[in-house]
Amino acid sequence: MRQRHLPLLLALLIPVGVMAGQVYEWKDATGKRHFSDHPPTGVDAKPMGIKTTAPKPSGPPAGGAAQNSEAQAPKTWAEKNEAFDKRQADKAAAEAEAKQKADEERRRSEACEQAKQQLKLLESGRRVQRMDANGERIVLDDAARAEEIARVKDNIQRACEKSN
């Protein structure tokens, strides 16, 4: 039964051996086999022939920028958390700014389109009515229509020049 478990034990110890550098095998007083990366003192431990080295840390890529960022990298968990929170806050601020700009552009585009529709109505030749301060309808005469067309063209120029 012990022989059946040996391959499983060896399979489990191989990853440990990769990090250990050398694997030793020995038997204790009861005849039980043991494996370790450090042989115990006073025991005849035999190296198993599995010689590995610990993985080498990858060096910085070419250029001085990587060395600079490593020198400034946070060392403690608190510093790492603080840096993460700062990145999250910066990301949220950038997203909010982008959303605000998109909303502003959408409003400007809508204002441009409304002004163009107004101009089209004024230039159509149809009768145009406005409400006065008392709530009464007033039909625009030619002079008032020309004045309104000039005002709407000015609105179009301001609203549409930035959205296009």
C-alpha positions, 0 to 999 in steps of 0.5 A: 500500500505504501508503494501505491502512494509513492508516485502521488507523494513524489508528484506532490513534492515536485513543485516543492522541489522546484522552489527548494533546490534539492530534495532529500530522502531518508527513513526514520527509526520505524522505517517510514520514508521521508522527503525534505529540502533540508536533511535532518542532522544525524540521519543518513539522507540521500539526495534524490537527484532532483536539482532545481533552482528557485525561479529568478526574478525577471529583471527590469525591461530595457530603459531607466523608466522601469527602475524609476517606477520600481523605486517609487513603488509602494512598499507596505499594504497600506501604501498599496491600498492608498495607491489603489484608492487614488487610482480608483478616485482618478478613474472615477473623476475622469469618467465623471468628466467624460460624462459631463462633456458628453452631456454638454455636447448632447445638449449643445447638439440638441440646441443646434437642431432646435435652432435650425428647426426654428429658422426653417419655420421662420423662413418657410413663409407661414404665419408665425405667432408669439405670446406677449407678456399678457399671454395674448397671441401676436402674429409676427410682421415682416420686420419682427420676422427678420429680427427673429431670423437674425436672432435665431441665426446668431443662436445657430452660429453659437450652438452649432459651431462647437458641436460640428 
